Amino acid sequence: MHYCSSMYAPLRHVIVKHPKDAFRNQEHLSDEWKTFNYLSEPSYNEALKEYAKFMSILEKYVEKIDFLPESEEVGLDSLYAHDPVKFTPNGAIILKSGKKSRQPEAAVYKGFLQEKGIPVIGELTGEAVSDGGDIVWLDDRTLVVGRGYRTNDEAIRQLKDMTRDVVDEFIVVQLPHDLGEAECLHLMSFISMVDKDLAVVHSRLMPVFFRQLLIDRGIQLIEVPKDEYDALGCNVLALAPRVCLIPNGNPMTKQQLLHAGVTVYEYKGNEISIKGTGGPTCLTCPVVREKKEMK
C-alpha cells in the first residue's frame, strides 16, 4: 500500500473526527472554548449541521472515511484531525503538537492507527514539536516544512531523518511571527496545493525565496486577499487535481479558482472552521491519495 505523499492527488482514504465526539455537547463547549483559544463559543447544534454538509461533499469523492473516537484524553481541537500525524508513502509519522493542549492527541491517534492496521513508521521524540499543518508535500518527492512556533528545529531534524528514503528535496521555510505565539500560523495557513501546477497562497506571509521557488517550478499562484485570508480562504482541500473544497465567504478566491478551471465546492464553516481557525485541510487527514488504477 502506498500512503499519502501529495496534497492534490485523488483523495481515497481520509481520517476525520466528528464534532459530536470532539465538542461532545454545548456545556462542554461553554467550559472549554476559551482554554483552546477559539474566537467565540461554537454552537453545538449548528456545528453538527455544518459538518453534515461538509461530509456530504467529502463522501462524493472519498471511498473510505475513518472516524477518530471520542476520548477523555483530548480536547476540542481534536476536531482538526490533520495535525497530530503526517503520512508518507510508507505510513504515518506521529507528531507532537507545538500547542501544549493538543499534545495528548498523538497517543490517542497512534492507538487508533494501530487498531486499523495502518503502519506507523516513526514518532517525534524528546524536545521535538511539530503540527501536520506545517508539513506540505509539494510533489511526491518534495517535502516542505515550516519552522515556526508549532514546529521546531529538532522536529525538522527528526522529520528529515525519517523521510530520507522517500524525499529527494526537503525544504525548510521560516515562518513569520505574524499574530504571535498564541495564534496559529502554520505553513498551510498561507499555501494550499490544488494541482501540481496550481496553489492558493497569501503571499504577504511568504518568504521571498519560497514564493520564487514555486514560480520557478511553474506553479501558478492564486492570491487570496487579506479579508478572505481571515475567512480561511487560503485553506483549500483538494479532493482531486483541480477539484476542491473551501469555506464559503471567499468570493474572490472562488472566482480565481473557477477561472483556473477548478471545480469548487463550498461549505458553511462558521462553527467548525472559523471559530477554531481550522479549515477543510485541518478537518481532514489524508491517508491515501492516488489514481484508481494504481494498486
C-alpha positions as CSV (number, residue, x, y, z in Angstrom):
1,M,0.0,0.0,0.0
2,H,1.3,3.4,-1.0
3,Y,0.2,6.0,1.5
4,C,0.0,9.8,1.1
5,S,2.7,11.9,-0.4
6,S,0.6,14.5,-2.2
7,M,-1.8,17.4,-1.3
8,Y,-3.8,17.1,-4.5
9,A,-3.9,13.6,-6.0
10,P,-7.4,12.0,-5.8
11,L,-8.3,11.5,-2.2
12,R,-9.2,7.9,-1.5
13,H,-8.9,7.4,2.3
14,V,-9.2,10.0,5.0
15,I,-9.4,10.2,8.8
16,V,-11.7,12.8,10.4
17,K,-13.3,13.4,13.8
18,H,-17.0,14.2,14.2
19,P,-17.9,17.3,16.2
20,K,-20.2,15.2,18.3
21,D,-17.0,13.4,19.5
22,A,-14.7,16.4,19.7
23,F,-17.2,19.0,21.0
24,R,-19.4,16.5,22.9
25,N,-22.2,18.9,23.9
26,Q,-22.9,22.6,24.4
27,E,-21.9,22.6,28.0
28,H,-18.5,21.1,27.2
29,L,-18.0,23.8,24.6
30,S,-19.0,26.5,27.1
31,D,-16.4,25.2,29.6
32,E,-13.6,24.7,27.1
33,W,-13.7,27.2,24.2
34,K,-11.6,29.8,25.9
35,T,-9.0,27.3,27.0
36,F,-8.5,26.3,23.4
37,N,-8.4,30.0,22.2
38,Y,-11.5,29.8,20.0
39,L,-12.7,33.1,18.6
40,S,-16.0,32.6,20.4
41,E,-18.2,29.8,21.7
42,P,-19.3,27.4,18.9
43,S,-22.9,26.3,18.7
44,Y,-23.0,22.6,19.1
45,N,-26.2,22.1,17.0
46,E,-25.0,24.4,14.2
47,A,-21.7,22.6,14.2
48,L,-23.4,19.3,13.6
49,K,-25.4,20.8,10.7
50,E,-22.3,22.3,9.1
51,Y,-20.4,19.1,9.5
52,A,-23.2,17.1,7.8
53,K,-22.9,19.3,4.7
54,F,-19.1,19.1,4.8
55,M,-19.3,15.3,4.9
56,S,-21.8,15.1,2.1
57,I,-19.2,16.8,-0.2
58,L,-16.4,14.6,1.1
59,E,-18.4,11.4,0.5
60,K,-18.8,12.3,-3.2
61,Y,-15.1,11.7,-3.7
62,V,-13.6,9.7,-0.9
63,E,-14.4,6.0,-0.7
64,K,-13.0,5.3,2.8
65,I,-13.6,7.6,5.7
66,D,-12.4,6.6,9.2
67,F,-13.7,8.5,12.3
68,L,-11.5,9.1,15.3
69,P,-13.3,8.0,18.5
70,E,-14.4,10.3,21.4
71,S,-11.7,10.3,24.0
72,E,-11.4,11.9,27.5
73,E,-7.7,12.4,26.8
74,V,-8.2,15.1,24.2
75,G,-9.9,18.4,23.7
76,L,-11.9,20.5,21.3
77,D,-9.0,20.8,18.8
78,S,-9.1,17.1,18.1
79,L,-11.8,18.0,15.6
80,Y,-8.8,19.1,13.4
81,A,-7.6,15.6,12.6
82,H,-4.8,16.8,10.2
83,D,-2.3,17.9,12.8
84,P,-1.3,15.0,15.1
85,V,0.2,12.9,12.2
86,K,1.6,13.2,8.8
87,F,1.5,10.5,6.2
88,T,4.4,9.4,4.0
89,P,4.4,6.7,1.3
90,N,5.4,4.1,3.9
91,G,2.9,5.1,6.6
92,A,2.3,7.6,9.4
93,I,4.7,9.7,11.4
94,I,3.2,10.6,14.8
95,L,3.9,14.2,15.7
96,K,3.8,16.2,18.9
97,S,1.9,19.4,18.7
98,G,3.6,22.8,19.4
99,K,0.3,23.7,21.2
100,K,0.6,22.0,24.6
101,S,-3.2,21.4,25.0
102,R,-3.1,19.3,21.8
103,Q,-0.1,17.1,22.8
104,P,-2.3,14.2,24.2
105,E,-3.8,13.7,20.7
106,A,-0.7,11.9,19.4
107,A,-1.0,8.9,21.7
108,V,-4.8,8.5,21.0
109,Y,-4.1,8.8,17.3
110,K,-1.3,6.2,17.4
111,G,-3.6,3.7,19.1
112,F,-6.3,4.3,16.5
113,L,-3.9,3.7,13.6
114,Q,-2.6,0.5,15.2
115,E,-6.1,-0.7,15.7
116,K,-6.8,0.0,12.0
117,G,-3.6,-1.8,10.9
118,I,-2.2,1.4,9.4
119,P,1.6,1.4,9.7
120,V,3.4,3.9,11.9
121,I,6.9,4.5,10.6
122,G,8.2,6.9,13.3
123,E,7.4,9.3,16.1
124,L,8.8,12.6,17.3
125,T,10.8,12.2,20.5
126,G,12.5,14.4,23.1
127,E,12.2,18.2,22.6
128,A,10.8,17.9,19.0
129,V,7.4,19.5,18.4
130,S,5.5,19.8,15.1
131,D,2.0,20.1,13.7
132,G,0.8,18.4,10.5
133,G,-0.2,21.9,9.3
134,D,3.5,22.8,8.9
135,I,4.3,19.9,6.6
136,V,3.4,20.1,2.9
137,W,4.1,17.7,0.0
138,L,4.9,20.0,-2.9
139,D,5.1,16.9,-5.1
140,D,5.6,13.2,-4.2
141,R,9.4,13.6,-3.7
142,T,9.5,17.2,-2.3
143,L,8.6,17.9,1.3
144,V,8.3,21.4,2.7
145,V,8.3,22.1,6.4
146,G,7.5,25.4,8.1
147,R,9.7,26.4,11.0
148,G,7.6,28.5,13.4
149,Y,6.0,28.4,16.9
150,R,4.4,25.0,16.2
151,T,7.4,23.2,14.6
152,N,11.0,23.5,16.0
153,D,14.4,22.7,14.7
154,E,14.7,19.3,16.5
155,A,11.4,18.2,14.8
156,I,12.8,19.2,11.4
157,R,16.0,17.2,12.1
158,Q,13.9,14.1,13.0
159,L,11.5,14.5,10.2
160,K,14.3,14.8,7.7
161,D,15.8,11.7,9.1
162,M,12.5,9.7,9.0
163,T,11.7,10.7,5.4
164,R,15.2,10.5,3.8
165,D,14.3,7.4,1.8
166,V,11.1,8.9,0.3
167,V,12.2,12.5,-0.2
168,D,14.6,13.9,-2.7
169,E,14.3,17.5,-1.6
170,F,13.5,18.7,1.9
171,I,12.8,22.4,2.1
172,V,12.6,24.4,5.3
173,V,10.5,27.6,5.3
174,Q,11.0,30.1,8.1
175,L,7.6,31.3,9.3
176,P,6.9,34.9,10.4
177,H,5.8,35.9,13.9
178,D,2.6,37.3,12.4
179,L,0.0,37.5,15.2
180,G,2.2,35.8,17.8
181,E,2.7,32.6,19.6
182,A,-0.8,32.2,20.9
183,E,-2.3,32.3,17.4
184,C,-1.9,29.6,14.9
185,L,0.2,30.3,11.9
186,H,1.1,27.1,10.0
187,L,2.8,26.7,6.7
188,M,-0.6,25.6,5.4
189,S,-2.1,28.9,6.6
190,F,-0.7,30.5,3.5
191,I,-0.4,27.8,0.9
192,S,-2.8,25.1,-0.4
193,M,-1.8,22.9,-3.4
194,V,-4.7,22.4,-5.7
195,D,-2.8,20.7,-8.5
196,K,0.8,20.0,-9.4
197,D,1.0,23.5,-11.0
198,L,-1.6,25.4,-9.0
199,A,-1.5,26.7,-5.5
200,V,-3.7,29.1,-3.4
201,V,-1.5,31.4,-1.4
202,H,-1.4,34.5,0.8
203,S,1.9,36.0,-0.4
204,R,2.2,38.6,2.3
205,L,3.2,35.9,4.8
206,M,5.6,34.1,2.4
207,P,9.3,34.3,2.4
208,V,10.5,35.6,-0.9
209,F,12.7,32.5,-1.7
210,F,9.7,30.2,-1.3
211,R,7.4,32.3,-3.4
212,Q,10.1,32.4,-6.1
213,L,10.7,28.7,-5.9
214,L,7.0,28.0,-6.5
215,I,7.0,30.3,-9.6
216,D,10.3,28.8,-10.9
217,R,8.7,25.4,-10.7
218,G,5.8,26.6,-13.0
219,I,3.3,26.7,-10.2
220,Q,0.5,29.3,-10.8
221,L,-0.3,31.3,-7.7
222,I,-3.9,32.2,-6.8
223,E,-3.7,35.2,-4.5
224,V,-6.1,35.3,-1.5
225,P,-6.9,38.9,-0.4
226,K,-6.4,39.8,3.2
227,D,-10.1,39.8,4.3
228,E,-10.6,36.3,2.6
229,Y,-7.3,35.1,4.3
230,D,-9.0,35.9,7.6
231,A,-12.1,33.9,6.4
232,L,-9.8,30.9,5.8
233,G,-9.8,31.4,2.0
234,C,-6.3,30.1,1.8
235,N,-7.3,26.8,3.5
236,V,-8.3,24.8,0.4
237,L,-8.8,21.0,0.4
238,A,-8.1,19.3,-3.0
239,L,-10.4,16.3,-3.4
240,A,-8.6,15.6,-6.7
241,P,-6.5,17.7,-9.0
242,R,-8.4,20.9,-9.7
243,V,-11.4,19.8,-7.6
244,C,-11.5,21.5,-4.2
245,L,-13.5,22.4,-1.1
246,I,-13.4,25.8,0.5
247,P,-15.2,27.6,3.4
248,N,-17.8,29.9,2.0
249,G,-17.4,33.6,2.2
250,N,-14.4,33.7,-0.1
251,P,-15.8,35.0,-3.4
252,M,-12.6,36.4,-4.9
253,T,-10.7,33.3,-4.2
254,K,-13.5,31.2,-5.6
255,Q,-13.7,33.3,-8.8
256,Q,-10.0,32.9,-9.4
257,L,-10.2,29.1,-8.8
258,L,-13.1,28.8,-11.3
259,H,-11.1,30.9,-13.8
260,A,-8.2,28.4,-13.4
261,G,-10.6,25.6,-14.4
262,V,-11.1,24.3,-10.8
263,T,-14.4,22.7,-9.7
264,V,-15.2,24.4,-6.4
265,Y,-17.4,23.1,-3.6
266,E,-18.2,25.3,-0.6
267,Y,-19.5,24.6,2.9
268,K,-20.6,26.9,5.7
269,G,-17.8,26.6,8.3
270,N,-18.7,29.2,10.9
271,E,-18.8,26.8,13.9
272,I,-16.4,24.0,12.7
273,S,-13.8,26.2,10.9
274,I,-13.8,29.9,11.6
275,K,-14.2,29.9,15.4
276,G,-11.4,27.3,15.8
277,T,-9.4,28.7,12.8
278,G,-9.3,25.3,11.1
279,G,-10.5,25.0,7.5
280,P,-11.1,21.9,5.4
281,T,-7.5,20.8,5.2
282,C,-7.3,20.9,9.0
283,L,-10.6,18.9,9.4
284,T,-9.2,16.0,7.3
285,C,-6.1,13.8,7.5
286,P,-5.4,12.3,4.0
287,V,-4.2,8.7,4.4
288,V,-4.3,7.6,0.7
289,R,-4.3,9.8,-2.4
290,E,-3.9,8.0,-5.7
291,K,-5.4,7.4,-9.1
292,K,-7.8,4.5,-9.2
293,E,-5.7,2.3,-11.4
294,M,-2.7,2.4,-9.0
295,K,-3.0,-0.6,-6.8
